[in-house]
């Protein structure tokens, strides 16, 4: 009997899929975007890059940038009434005005 695997990308085929019009090379501006502390961001995963990606349960949540740590940003999100801090690279973030 086989053992079930429980990875972080399990059951996320449709959630972490790109739109057909967005496939291809990734824009360099997604890599080079800068955020300041206090900026509001949207967690928007880039499925082609797995490094610095958050857990899929936090997909499309809004958060606030706390500070920068190396190449990643510390983002404060609200997960069902609990405040959590996650570390995400800038490729997986999108700014909100």
C-alpha positions as CSV (number, residue, x, y, z in Angstrom):
1,X,0.0,0.0,0.0
2,X,1.4,3.4,-0.9
3,X,1.8,6.3,1.5
4,X,0.2,9.6,0.8
5,X,2.6,12.5,0.4
6,X,1.7,15.8,2.0
7,X,3.9,18.5,0.3
8,X,3.3,22.2,0.4
9,X,2.1,22.3,-3.2
10,X,-0.3,19.3,-2.8
11,X,-3.8,19.9,-4.3
12,X,-2.8,23.3,-5.6
13,X,-2.9,22.6,-9.4
14,X,-5.5,25.2,-10.3
15,X,-4.5,27.7,-7.6
16,X,-0.8,27.9,-8.7
17,X,-1.5,27.9,-12.5
18,X,-0.8,30.8,-14.7
19,X,-3.3,32.3,-17.1
20,X,-2.7,31.2,-20.7
21,X,-2.0,34.8,-21.7
22,X,0.6,35.2,-18.9
23,X,2.8,32.3,-19.9
24,X,6.4,32.8,-21.1
25,X,9.2,34.8,-19.7
26,X,8.8,36.7,-16.4
27,X,9.1,40.4,-16.5
28,X,12.2,41.8,-14.9
29,X,10.2,44.5,-13.2
30,X,8.7,41.8,-10.9
31,X,12.2,41.0,-9.7
32,X,13.3,44.6,-9.3
33,X,10.3,46.1,-7.6
34,X,11.0,47.7,-4.2
35,X,8.6,48.1,-1.3
36,X,8.9,50.3,1.9
37,X,7.7,49.4,5.3
38,X,4.0,50.1,5.6
39,X,3.1,49.4,2.0
40,X,0.1,47.3,1.2
41,X,0.8,44.3,-1.0
42,X,-1.2,41.4,-2.5
43,X,0.2,37.9,-2.3
44,X,0.3,36.8,-5.9
45,X,2.4,33.7,-6.5
46,X,4.6,33.3,-9.5
47,X,4.5,29.6,-10.1
48,X,7.6,29.4,-12.3
49,X,9.8,30.4,-9.3
50,X,9.5,28.3,-6.2
51,X,12.2,30.0,-4.2
52,X,10.7,32.4,-1.6
53,X,7.1,31.3,-2.2
54,X,4.6,31.3,0.6
55,X,2.3,28.4,1.4
56,X,-0.7,28.2,-1.0
57,X,-3.2,28.7,1.8
58,X,-2.2,32.4,1.9
59,X,-2.7,32.9,-1.9
60,X,-4.4,36.2,-2.8
61,X,-4.4,37.6,0.7
62,X,-3.5,41.3,1.4
63,X,-0.8,42.2,3.8
64,X,1.5,45.0,5.0
65,X,5.2,45.1,4.6
66,X,7.0,45.2,7.9
67,X,10.7,45.2,6.8
68,X,13.2,43.7,4.3
69,X,15.3,40.7,5.2
70,X,18.0,39.9,2.6
71,X,16.2,39.4,-0.7
72,X,12.8,38.8,0.9
73,X,10.2,40.9,2.6
74,X,8.5,40.3,5.9
75,X,4.8,40.6,5.3
76,X,2.1,40.8,8.1
77,X,-1.1,39.1,7.1
78,X,-4.4,38.3,8.9
79,X,-5.2,34.6,8.9
80,X,-8.7,34.1,10.3
81,X,-8.2,36.6,13.1
82,X,-4.6,35.7,13.8
83,X,-1.8,38.0,12.7
84,X,1.1,36.1,11.1
85,X,4.4,37.2,9.6
86,X,5.6,35.4,6.5
87,X,8.7,35.9,4.4
88,X,8.1,36.4,0.7
89,X,10.3,37.4,-2.2
90,X,9.3,40.4,-4.3
91,X,8.4,38.2,-7.4
92,X,5.4,36.9,-5.4
93,X,4.1,40.3,-4.4
94,X,2.1,42.9,-6.1
95,X,1.5,46.5,-4.8
96,X,-1.9,47.8,-3.8
97,X,-2.8,51.4,-3.9
